[in-house]
Amino acid sequence: MSSKYKYNIDSEFLDILDKEFDIKPLVEKYASEANGKEDYDKDEIAKRVFGDYGRNLAKRILELEGKYRDRIGEVIYNVAAKTGHVFPSVPQRLLEISFLSPRGNDEWTYKEISHKKLIHIVKKCAINQLLKKVMGEKEANILPCRYVDIGTCTAFYEGLNLNVFFKMTGELPKDGFCRFNALSV
């Protein structure tokens, strides 16, 4: 085997994301701004705080990923370029990076991956667990953290110029997982 190929995502890349996108200051910022506010105001704060975090994380991954691309990433991008099918493999790769760092303690999986759908499920969310510790279970159960996934995925699809309908279809407190459906249109 040639030593010129890297077959794992570069740890330096993941370390950069860990440092720049630590979830503790994110949750503390939300808690500080949402404390004592009405539910409507809290949702607007969550959209901004968690949504901005997700969009910025996606933009940073898109910015750095090419510099740190391993052999698996190279193959994914080469196949996408040759076939014209960027969806679902490229966004899937980017989504995996977003979970490996800075959300390495999350439990997540894919429900479906096809040429038309990319559905991921989060069974254990580090951000939601931190919200429980900082603000309590009632606050965490309204899922202000959902805007991280929504912001991240939406920014990936926009950054890749993909026409994708994206929607949250499962909620952790009710369903035991958060489910996010991406449908290529």
C-alpha positions in Angstrom: 0.0 0.0 0.0 1.3 3.4 -0.9 2.0 5.8 1.9 0.8 8.8 -0.1 -2.8 8.1 0.7 -4.5 9.1 4.0 -7.5 6.9 4.7 -8.8 8.8 7.8 -10.1 12.3 8.3 -7.1 14.4 9.4 -7.1 14.8 13.2 -5.7 18.4 12.7 -8.9 19.2 10.8 -11.1 17.8 13.6 -9.1 19.6 16.2 -9.6 22.9 14.4 -13.4 22.3 14.4 -13.3 21.3 18.0 -11.6 24.5 19.1 -13.7 26.8 16.9 -17.1 25.2 17.5 -17.1 24.1 21.2 -20.7 23.5 22.2 -20.3 24.7 25.8 -20.1 28.5 25.0 -22.9 28.0 22.5 -25.3 26.6 25.1 -24.2 29.2 27.6 -24.9 32.0 25.1 -28.3 30.6 24.4 -29.1 30.2 28.1 -28.0 33.7 28.8 -30.1 35.3 26.1 -33.2 33.1 26.6 -33.3 33.3 30.3 -36.7 34.8 31.4 -38.0 35.2 27.8 -41.3 34.0 26.5 -41.4 30.8 24.3 -41.8 32.8 21.1 -38.8 34.9 21.9 -36.8 31.8 22.9 -37.5 30.2 19.5 -36.3 33.3 17.7 -33.1 33.4 19.9 -32.6 29.6 19.2 -33.0 30.1 15.4 -30.3 32.8 15.6 -27.9 31.4 18.1 -28.0 27.7 17.1 -28.8 28.4 13.5 -25.8 30.7 13.1 -23.6 28.1 14.8 -24.8 25.4 12.4 -24.4 27.6 9.3 -20.9 28.8 10.4 -19.8 25.2 11.1 -21.0 24.1 7.7 -19.2 27.0 6.0 -16.0 26.3 7.9 -16.2 22.6 6.9 -16.7 23.5 3.3 -13.8 25.9 3.5 -11.3 23.5 5.0 -12.4 20.1 3.8 -10.5 20.2 0.5 -7.3 21.0 2.3 -7.6 18.0 4.6 -9.3 15.6 2.2 -8.4 11.9 2.7 -8.5 9.2 0.1 -12.1 8.3 0.8 -13.1 12.0 0.4 -11.1 12.1 -2.9 -13.0 9.1 -4.2 -16.4 10.6 -3.2 -15.7 13.9 -4.9 -14.2 12.2 -8.0 -17.2 10.0 -8.5 -19.5 13.0 -8.0 -17.6 15.0 -10.6 -17.7 12.1 -13.1 -21.3 11.2 -12.6 -22.8 14.6 -11.9 -24.4 13.1 -8.7 -23.2 15.2 -5.8 -26.3 14.1 -3.7 -26.2 12.2 -1.4 -22.6 11.2 -1.1 -20.9 14.6 -0.8 -23.4 16.0 1.7 -23.2 12.7 3.6 -19.5 13.1 3.9 -19.7 16.6 5.1 -22.5 15.7 7.6 -20.2 13.0 9.0 -17.4 15.5 9.6 -19.9 17.8 11.4 -20.7 14.9 13.8 -17.2 13.7 14.3 -16.2 17.1 15.5 -17.3 18.9 17.6 -20.2 16.6 18.4 -18.1 13.4 18.8 -20.3 12.2 21.7 -23.5 12.2 19.8 -25.2 8.9 18.7 -26.4 9.2 15.2 -27.1 7.0 12.2 -28.6 7.1 8.8 -32.2 6.0 8.3 -32.0 6.1 4.5 -29.4 7.0 1.8 -30.5 6.9 -1.8 -30.2 9.0 -4.9 -33.2 11.0 -3.7 -33.0 10.9 0.1 -30.5 11.4 2.9 -32.2 10.9 6.2 -30.2 11.0 9.4 -31.2 10.3 13.0 -29.7 11.7 16.2 -30.4 9.4 19.2 -28.2 11.1 21.7 -27.4 14.8 21.3 -24.5 16.3 23.3 -26.0 19.8 22.8 -29.4 18.7 24.1 -27.8 17.0 27.1 -25.8 20.1 27.9 -29.0 22.2 27.6 -30.6 19.8 30.2 -27.7 20.5 32.6 -27.6 24.2 32.1 -31.4 25.0 31.7 -33.3 21.9 32.7 -35.2 19.2 31.0 -38.2 21.3 30.1 -36.1 23.8 28.2 -34.1 21.0 26.5 -37.3 19.2 25.4 -38.4 22.2 23.3 -35.3 21.4 21.2 -33.8 24.7 20.5 -30.7 22.7 19.5 -32.6 21.5 16.4 -31.5 24.6 14.6 -27.9 23.4 14.7 -28.8 20.5 12.4 -31.1 22.6 10.3 -28.5 25.4 9.9 -25.7 23.0 9.2 -27.5 20.9 6.6 -29.1 23.9 4.9 -25.7 25.6 4.6 -24.2 22.4 3.1 -26.9 22.1 0.5 -26.7 25.8 -0.4 -22.9 25.7 -0.4 -23.0 22.8 -2.8 -25.7 24.4 -5.0 -28.1 21.5 -4.4 -31.8 21.8 -4.7 -32.9 19.9 -1.6 -36.0 20.0 0.5 -35.0 19.6 4.2 -37.3 19.0 7.1 -37.2 17.8 10.7 -39.6 14.8 11.0 -38.8 13.3 14.5 -38.3 14.8 17.9 -36.1 13.4 20.6 -38.5 13.8 23.6 -41.5 12.4 21.6 -39.9 9.8 19.3 -36.7 8.9 21.1 -34.6 10.5 18.3 -34.5 13.6 16.1 -34.9 12.8 12.4 -33.9 15.0 9.6 -35.0 14.3 6.0 -33.3 15.7 3.0 -35.0 15.1 -0.3 -33.4 15.9 -3.6 -35.8 17.8 -5.9 
